């Protein structure tokens, strides 16, 4: 060091030694002059006084990593304390901060519980990067995600408490993307029914509506036992299933059954040429689109004579709008 090296900032790549300028007696004595030496590295800077001079009575001073020191000249020479330590300071980084070449950067080990009090201010993370928790690489499928939380194979990676949480509730978004916990909507359909008929209705020559006598269940009261019709409450697609049995035949006879829509044939359930002593059983289903007010019925007929029907069943459920 020269007389004019009042400030030295070390950024080298190894340990080094600096020697203070020699004190001057008489004219030119620099009593009170201060020198600042700053170590910006992870290495050690050793500071030596010239000749037999000392620093606070010591022959040298070690300035370890990221420390700075201020030395003041006492004006004394020889073996006296030519230099005194005016101040020593260390630049440190901890609790998720790292210092590199005197530059304190975010990143490191979080060594203690830490709270950031926003005091009503927004804390924003902007840009195209992502926020990762529990993981330091973007997993498969996370290309477009902004926040990725990984809890390994353990359950419970996310906990959201806002006062609406509860057992078996579902996180539900409104039109603006604001989510709250809500109880799942119970399954509900506009139409769900089962009706049955007893024994003995006689199906004559031609085509007639099959009679039903018992409503097993009818969620929205859409079936009319007087007309034997299901009337659609709302427009949509309905699954219709029907079945019945017939008695044995004493003569050869054509027997047939249809699902009807608004009084006309919509779907053939089955046709059969029945010969003595056989009977006839039929079951089938179809999907039909109905507007509100359209109706469905079970139709049956014979080509000759007549026959009784038993165990008639109709099931209907709306499956889609």
C-alpha positions, 0 to 999 in steps of 0.5 A, spaced: 500 500 500 502 507 498 500 513 502 494 514 498 491 508 498 486 510 502 481 505 500 482 498 498 477 493 495 479 486 494 476 482 489 481 476 488 481 469 487 486 467 493 488 469 500 493 475 500 497 480 504 497 487 504 502 492 508 501 498 510 505 505 508 511 506 513 509 512 518 513 518 517 516 522 523 516 530 523 514 534 517 509 529 513 506 525 519 499 523 517 497 522 524 489 521 524 489 519 517 484 513 516 485 507 511 479 502 509 480 495 507 474 491 504 475 484 503 469 482 498 471 474 497 471 468 501 479 468 502 483 471 507 486 478 507 492 479 512 494 486 513 501 487 516 504 494 518 511 496 516 517 494 519 516 494 527 510 498 527 504 494 530 496 494 529 493 495 536 499 492 539 499 486 534 504 484 528 498 483 523 491 483 522 487 478 519 481 480 515 476 474 513 471 473 508 466 479 507 469 483 512 472 491 512 476 494 517 478 502 518 485 503 521 487 510 523 494 512 524 496 514 531 502 519 529 507 514 533 513 510 530 517 505 531 515 500 536 509 504 538 502 502 536 502 506 530 495 503 527 489 503 531 483 499 529 477 504 528 472 500 526 471 493 523 465 490 520 462 484 517 457 483 511 453 477 512 448 473 509 443 468 512 436 465 513 435 464 505 440 469 503 447 468 500 453 473 499 457 472 493 463 477 492 459 482 496 453 481 493 447 479 497 442 474 493 436 471 495 437 463 495 440 459 501 438 455 507 432 458 511 435 457 518 429 460 522 421 461 522 420 467 517 414 472 517 413 477 511 408 482 514 405 486 508 402 491 512 397 492 507 401 492 501 401 487 495 407 482 494 407 480 487 411 475 483 411 477 476 414 474 469 414 468 466 417 464 471 414 459 476 413 458 483 415 451 485 414 448 492 416 442 494 420 441 488 425 444 484 424 442 477 418 443 473 414 436 472 411 433 466 405 436 465 407 443 468 409 447 462 403 452 463 402 452 470 404 458 474 404 455 481 406 447 482 406 444 489 409 437 490 408 433 496 411 427 493 407 421 494 403 423 500 396 426 501 395 433 503 399 438 498 394 444 499 390 446 505 386 452 504 382 455 510 377 461 509 372 459 513 368 455 508 372 449 508 368 443 511 368 435 510 368 433 503 367 440 500 369 441 493 373 448 491 368 451 486 370 457 482 365 463 480 365 466 474 371 471 476 375 465 478 374 466 485 374 459 489 370 457 495 369 451 499 362 448 497 358 442 499 357 438 492 351 438 489 347 432 490 345 428 484 339 431 481 335 429 474 329 432 471 325 426 471 326 419 474 321 414 474 318 407 475 311 404 473 308 397 473 302 394 471 298 388 474 295 382 470 290 382 466 290 387 461 287 384 454 291 387 448 286 386 442 287 387 435 290 393 432 294 398 437 293 400 444 296 403 450 299 399 455 296 400 462 300 401 468 297 401 475 302 403 480 307 408 480 313 405 484 317 412 484 316 418 480 321 424 482 317 430 479 310 427 478 311 426 470 307 420 469 299 420 469 296 413 471 289 416 467 293 416 460 298 412 461 303 417 459 310 420 461 310 427 460 317 430 459 318 436 464 324 439 460 327 438 453 333 433 453 335 426 452 331 421 456 332 413 456 326 409 456 326 402 458 320 397 457 318 390 458 312 385 459 310 378 459 304 375 455 300 368 457 300 362 453 297 362 446 292 357 444 292 360 436 298 362 432 298 369 433 302 375 431 304 380 437 308 386 437 310 392 442 313 399 441 315 405 445 311 411 442 312 418 442 306 423 442 302 417 440 306 414 434 311 409 434 318 411 435 322 405 437 320 397 435 321 393 442 319 387 438 315 383 434 313 375 434 309 370 431 307 366 437 304 359 436 301 354 441 303 353 447 308 358 447 307 365 450 311 372 449 316 376 453 319 382 451 324 387 454 327 393 450 330 400 451 331 406 447 334 414 447 329 419 445 329 426 445 323 430 448 321 437 448 317 439 454 310 437 454 312 431 449 310 424 452 312 417 451 307 411 452 308 403 451 304 401 445 302 393 444 297 390 439 296 383 436 295 381 428 289 376 430 285 375 436 287 378 443 292 376 449 293 378 456 299 382 458 303 381 465 308 384 469 309 391 465 314 395 467 316 402 464 323 406 467 325 413 464 330 417 466 333 424 463 340 423 461 342 429 458 339 436 456 
